[in-house]
């Protein structure tokens, strides 16, 4: 049976990112299977109205202004007539929303349900009105619990990388310097502040190190400022936005791939980097706030009672956990928190902040929960 499918998200080309790439590629695959696909998004600058992409993919750039972070203001009332008209005109049978952060996707799915259309939502997050929810990791049980959805309506769709495209090529690497490659959107969520801190701290210590940064975004100025202030023009190269076809050539120029994301659903970039033969560096038990713990330890003379281990290999976590009696988790935002499950599995009593999905992770007899109410220290 052939369907008429409407992909909806605030995030689509000419904006660059994983959601945008996913929507385009999924649409092309569905078109190749004989389905009709359109994409609904908001206007980007002068790009308003209908545009066409590869294989006749029809894009509706709605004349709706952006409110915050590439998202429209969620009103339901203002967008209802326009979205309803498009659904009826294009004879849509399935509405497919993308990303929990997209207000337009949520509005379109609600309007679709009002019109008795089938709805699908793709994200790590959840949406109670969807007929089906797709997620890309195995945290399916947590999604089902939090959304109060029937188990059969949630499917795990594994992400993948084309290893025929992302292949190692050691001949492209510099023999004179060690190259650290970063491929990421330069936004706060991707840890650009931490990235700038690492570059400023590491480069003076290791003169043979150079950074190659692919990607663009509103935080690019921070990397440019560090590069100018530390006189690193010959060691930090900002490549700007990359076509997906260019990513392989950039990755194969490096020795180390650095990912500094503060929140990440899956991170396709590290899978592609691993496929290209990279050593992976991810931020673990360390960060820019370490100074706060060090200051408290010094001020209270707790050097013999507070030990800062820094980043740990995953193979080392078990040995550290089995040395303790109580596991303390102070996260302010957390969807699942695998660490508390590992701690409980090692026999520790867990004390945690009551945030996100944490109250549903462990039974009450294994965890004490408390509200986070301590003011932030800058």
N, C-alpha and C positions, 0 to 999 in steps of 0.2 A: 504493500500500500504506500502510495506517495503522499507526503505531507507538505504543507505550506508552513514553514517555520520562521518565527521572528526572534532573532537574537537581540537582546536588549542589555545595554550597559552604558554607564557614563564614560567608560574607558574604551576608546577605539581610535584607530588611525585618524588624523596624523599624530595623535599622542602615541608614545612608544612604551611598551611594557609587556609583561607576561600575559595579562588578561587580553590585551589587544591582539597579540599574536595567536593566542588560543582561539579566540572567536573567529578570526580570519581563517585559520587552518581547518577548524571544525566545519565552518561554513563551506569551504572548498570541498571537503570530503563528502559532506551531505549532498552538495550539488552534483558531484560525480556519481552519486548513487541514485540520481534522478529526482531528488526532492527540490522544492523551490525554497530558497532562503533569502530573507531580507535582514538588515541590521538597523536597529533603532538606537540613536545616540543623540547627544545635544550638539549644538553648533560649535565649531572651533574657529574663532575669528570670523573671516568672511566666508567660511565654508558653511553655507546654509542651503537647505533644500535637498534635492535628490542627486546622488552621484552613483557611478557604476565602477566596480572593480573587476578583477579577474573572473572570467567565466560568467559574467553578467550578474555578479553579486550586487544587489541593490541596497544602497545606504541612504537612510533618511536622517539628515542632520536637522533636528528640530530647532526652531527659533526660540530656544529657551536659554536664559542666561545662567552662567555658572555661579554657584553660591560660595562654595568652599572646596578647595583641594580637588578641582576638576569634577565636582558633583553639583547637580542642580538642587535648588531648594525644594524639599519634599512638601508638596501642597495637596496632592491628589485631585483637588477641584480644578486647578488651572490646566493641568495636563490631560485630564480625562477626555474632553471632546476631541483633541487632536489624536491621542493614542487610539481611542475608540474608532475614529474615522479610518485610520491606517489599517487597523485590524480587519475592519469590515471590507474596505476597498481591496486589500490584498488577499482576502479570504483565508486568513490565518487559522490554522488548526492547533498549533503548538506554540506557546510562548516560553522562551528559554532565557532566563535571567542569569547574569554573571556578576559575581562579587558582592559580598555582604556590605561593602562600602558604597555601593552604587544605589543612590536614592531612586534614580530613574528605573532601574531594574526591578526594585521592589514595587514601585507604583504600577509598572506595566504588568507585573504578575498578579497584583490585586485586581486590576482592571480586567485582565484576562479571565480571572476566576468569576468576576461579575458577569462576563459574557459567556460563561460556561465553556471556556477553552481549557485544554490541557496545559499544565504549567510544569516546567522543570527548572530547578535551581542548581547551579554548579558553584560550589565553594567549600571551604573548610567549615564555614559557619552554617547557619541554619535559617530556615524560613518556614513557618508553620502552615502557610496556605498552599504550598506547592504540592502537586500530586506525586512528584518524585524529586529526590535530592541526590546529587552526585558529589562525592568527596574524593580527594586524591591521596589520602593516606589511610592507614588502618585504624584510625581513631573513630571508627563507625559507631561503636557502642556509646561513646560520649556524646556524639551528635544526636543519636536517637533519644538518649535520656533527656538532654537539654531541650530538644525541640518537641518532646512528647509526641513523636511520630511513630507510626507502625514500623516495626523492624524491616518488613519486606519492601518499604518504600525508599529505603536508603541503600545505595549501591556504592561500592568501592571501585573506582576506576583507576588502575595503576598508571602513573606517569611513566614516560619512557624517553630514551634518547636514541637517535639514529647513529649507531656506532660506525656505520659506513661513512658518515660525514665527519663525525668528531673522532678522528684518529690521531694518535701521537705522531709528531714529526720532530725528533730531537735536533735535526740539522738546522732548524730555524732559530734555535736558542743561542743567545750570546755566550761566547766562551770567555769574555772579559769581565762580565758583570752578572750578578744574580738578579733576575727580573721577577718582580712581584706583579701579578696581573690582577686587576679588579674590573669586573664587568657588572655594572649595577646602575639603577636609576639613582641619581644624586639627590635623594630626599631624606628627611630626618629618619623615617622608618627603616631605611637601609643602613643606618649607622654612620652617616657621613661625618658627624662630629667626632666619633671614635676613630674613623678612618684618618681624619686630619691630625688627630692627636698621635696616632701610630706613626704616620709619616714624619711628623715633626720630631718625634722622640727617637725613631730608629735610624733615620738617615745620617745624623751626625755621628752615631756610633759605628756604622758600617759603611764606609765610603765606597765599597764595591756594589752596593745595593741600589737598584733603580725601580721606579714604579711606573706601570703602564695602566692608565685608568680609562676604561671604555664606558660611556654613558653620559647622560646629561640630566639636568634638573635644577630646581631652584636653589639647591645648596652648593652648586658648582663654585660659587664665589668663595666659599670657605677653603676649598682646596687651592684655588688660585692665590688666595691671601697667604696661606702657609707656604706655598711655593715661592712667592715673592719675598716674604719675610725671612725665610731660611736660605734664600739664594739657591734654590733647587731646580732652576729652569732646565738644566741639562740632565736631571735625574728623575723628574716627575713629568710625565707626558700625559696630557689630557686629550683624548681622542674625540670626545664628543659623542653624539648619538651614532650607533652602529647599526647597519643593516644586519639581519640575522645571518645572511650569507657571509658576512665579514667576521663573525665571532670566532669561527674556527681558526682563521689566520692570526687573530690577536692572541687567542689562548695558546697556540703552539709556539709563541715567542717567549713564553714565560717558564720559570722553574717552580714558582709557588703561586697558588691561587688564594686570594684573601677574601673572605666573606665576613662583613661586619654587621649584618642585619640584626636589628633589635627585635623584630617580630618577623616570622617567616612561616608560611604555610607549608611550602615544599622546597623551594629554591632549586629551580631547574638548572641554574648556572653551575652549581657545584657538581651536579651529575654530568653535565657537559664537560666540565673541567676534569673530572676524574676519568672520563672517557678519553680525554686527550693526554692522560698520563701524569696529571698533576698530583703533588703532595697537597693535601687539604689543610688549611688553617681556619678554624672557627673559634669565635670568642667563647670561652668557657667560664671558669670561676675567677674571673679577673675583670678589670674595667676601670673607667675613669674615676669611679667613686671609691676606689681602694684606699685613697688617701684619707678618707673619713674614718675608716676602721683603724688605719695606722695611727691617726691622730688620737683617737680614743684610747688605744692601747698604750701610747706613750704618756698621755696626760694622766691616766689612771694607774700607771706603772703595772700593766698587766702582761708584760713581755713573756712571763713564764706560764701564763694561763690562756693567752689568746695566740693561736698559731695560724698564720695566713699561708695556705699551701699554694695559692695561685692556680693557674689553669691545670686541669687534670686530664690525662688520657682516660677514655672510657674504661679501659682495662684496670685502671687504678681505683675507680670509684668504689668497688666492692670492698677493697681493703680499708679504705677510709671509713666507710659506713659501719663496718663491723667493729670499729674502735669506739663507737659511741653508744649512748643510752637513749638520747633524745635527738630527733631531727627537727631543725627549725627552718621553716620556709616563710619568708617575709615578702613574697611577691605582691605587688599592688594590682597587677593584671595577669590573669593566667587562665587559659582555656582548659588545660588538663593537668599539667605538671607531672611529667614522668618520674621526676626525682623523688616525689613523696611515695610513689608506688614502689620504687626500688628500695627506699628506706624502710618502708613497712615490711617488705619481703625479707629484709635483713634483720627483722625483729626489733626495730627502733619504734618508740612512741613518737608520733608525728604531731608537732604543734605548728599550725599554719594560719595565715590570714584568711579570712572568709571572703574570697573574691572569685569572680568568674565561675568556672565549672568545678572548682576544688571541692565544695561540699558534697558533690555527687561521686567523687573518685573513690573514696575509702568509706567503709562502714564506720558509724559513730564510735565504736569501741576502740578503733585504731587511730583516731585523730582528735585533737582538741583544736577548735576554731575560735579565732578572735577577730574583731573588727579592726581594720587598719586606721588608726586615728592619730598617728604621730606626725607633726608638721615636717615638711621637707627641708633639709639643710642644703644650701647652695654651695 
